[in-house]
Amino acid sequence: PTTWEAPSTPWARIHVDFAGPFHGQTFFIVVDAYSKWLEITLMNSTITEATIKALRKLFSTHGIPDTLVSDNGPQFTAKTFEEFLADLGIRHALSAPAHPATNGQAEIMVKLTKSTLKKMGPGDWQDKIDKLLLTQ
């Protein structure tokens, strides 16, 4: 769907995407559809296994969502990724290939992340991410 029903609880539906490469860095963006809570993970790789590892860490602190929305990137459409979600009982919704607005919450946060980090200038990437998240 291009519009989503509002979730009734935090972490019921999350939207995910990658931002980058941006100045040689790639960021994994996760947005809670209920609260708009933003999580940013600095990634060394965007392969399926690295994506699963990042999500497993988030799920260990925030809980398991009912639904995960992503684009059709290869890491999100891989059999291993689908099995990971299925094993946890997470419904996977893929955004329409020609309609990135289906995953609009993540797309908006990708733009926000890039523009905010750009304004911060040079420095340690994790420090910059932490500062950005403190402003949310």
C-alpha positions as semicolon CSV with decimal commas, in nm:
position;residue;x (nm);y (nm);z (nm)
1;P;0,000;0,000;0,000
2;T;0,108;0,358;-0,055
3;T;-0,063;0,460;0,268
4;W;-0,041;0,255;0,582
5;E;-0,288;0,209;0,862
6;A;-0,154;0,378;1,174
7;P;-0,004;0,120;1,410
8;S;-0,154;0,108;1,758
9;T;0,168;0,029;1,945
10;P;0,538;0,110;1,924
11;W;0,752;-0,121;1,712
12;A;0,447;-0,288;1,551
13;R;0,573;-0,182;1,208
14;I;0,922;-0,070;1,121
15;H;1,055;0,075;0,797
16;V;1,415;0,003;0,697
17;D;1,655;0,128;0,430
18;F;2,020;0,202;0,368
19;A;2,165;0,551;0,335
20;G;2,484;0,569;0,137
21;P;2,743;0,535;0,047
22;F;2,779;0,884;0,193
23;H;3,137;1,009;0,230
24;G;3,244;0,646;0,214
25;Q;3,003;0,534;0,486
26;T;2,679;0,336;0,475
27;F;2,408;0,373;0,737
28;F;2,123;0,132;0,814
29;I;1,811;0,333;0,890
30;V;1,526;0,186;1,096
31;V;1,214;0,389;1,177
32;D;0,930;0,290;1,408
33;A;0,605;0,381;1,230
34;Y;0,420;0,449;1,558
35;S;0,660;0,682;1,739
36;K;0,888;0,782;1,447
37;W;1,176;0,660;1,667
38;L;1,491;0,651;1,457
39;E;1,776;0,403;1,483
40;I;2,093;0,441;1,275
41;T;2,359;0,173;1,252
42;L;2,694;0,236;1,087
43;M;2,748;-0,058;0,849
44;N;3,070;-0,205;0,713
45;S;2,867;-0,411;0,466
46;T;2,512;-0,423;0,332
47;I;2,507;-0,796;0,258
48;T;2,220;-1,003;0,394
49;E;2,417;-1,147;0,687
50;A;2,528;-0,802;0,806
51;T;2,172;-0,671;0,775
52;I;2,038;-0,963;0,979
53;K;2,305;-0,905;1,245
54;A;2,207;-0,536;1,275
55;L;1,836;-0,625;1,301
56;R;1,900;-0,900;1,556
57;K;2,078;-0,644;1,777
58;L;1,787;-0,397;1,743
59;F;1,529;-0,667;1,811
60;S;1,716;-0,769;2,127
61;T;1,666;-0,419;2,271
62;H;1,335;-0,307;2,117
63;G;1,151;-0,635;2,067
64;I;1,030;-0,809;1,755
65;P;0,805;-0,605;1,523
66;D;0,492;-0,744;1,361
67;T;0,583;-0,603;1,019
68;L;0,905;-0,492;0,851
69;V;0,881;-0,273;0,539
70;S;1,177;-0,256;0,302
71;D;1,261;-0,187;-0,058
72;N;1,350;-0,467;-0,299
73;G;1,725;-0,453;-0,236
74;P;1,902;-0,788;-0,272
75;Q;1,972;-0,813;0,101
76;F;1,599;-0,781;0,173
77;T;1,482;-1,027;-0,094
78;A;1,739;-1,298;-0,019
79;K;1,603;-1,633;0,096
80;T;1,814;-1,611;0,414
81;F;1,653;-1,277;0,504
82;E;1,300;-1,405;0,438
83;E;1,372;-1,712;0,655
84;F;1,512;-1,492;0,934
85;L;1,192;-1,286;0,941
86;A;0,965;-1,592;0,909
87;D;1,141;-1,767;1,199
88;L;1,059;-1,464;1,416
89;G;0,701;-1,438;1,289
90;I;0,763;-1,101;1,121
91;R;0,554;-1,013;0,816
92;H;0,770;-0,868;0,538
93;A;0,618;-0,598;0,316
94;L;0,817;-0,492;0,011
95;S;0,772;-0,144;-0,131
96;A;0,664;-0,123;-0,493
97;P;0,975;-0,098;-0,715
98;A;0,864;0,217;-0,896
99;H;0,704;0,371;-0,585
100;P;0,961;0,436;-0,311
101;A;0,694;0,637;-0,126
102;T;0,558;0,300;-0,008
103;N;0,857;0,302;0,226
104;G;0,830;0,678;0,276
105;Q;0,912;0,681;0,648
106;A;1,252;0,529;0,581
107;E;1,310;0,746;0,272
108;I;1,241;1,063;0,474
109;M;1,484;0,954;0,746
110;V;1,752;0,870;0,487
111;K;1,729;1,229;0,358
112;L;1,730;1,371;0,712
113;T;2,031;1,160;0,809
114;K;2,233;1,264;0,506
115;S;2,151;1,634;0,536
116;T;2,217;1,645;0,911
117;L;2,545;1,455;0,890
118;K;2,657;1,678;0,604
119;K;2,602;1,990;0,818
120;M;2,808;1,845;1,104
121;G;3,135;1,851;0,913
122;P;3,433;1,627;0,984
123;G;3,456;1,403;1,286
124;D;3,396;1,053;1,417
125;W;3,095;0,897;1,241
126;Q;2,958;0,723;1,550
127;D;2,978;1,051;1,746
128;K;2,787;1,224;1,466
129;I;2,520;0,952;1,463
130;D;2,483;0,979;1,841
131;K;2,444;1,358;1,819
132;L;2,186;1,325;1,542
133;L;1,986;1,071;1,742
134;L;1,993;1,296;2,050
135;T;1,811;1,563;1,850
136;Q;1,526;1,331;1,755
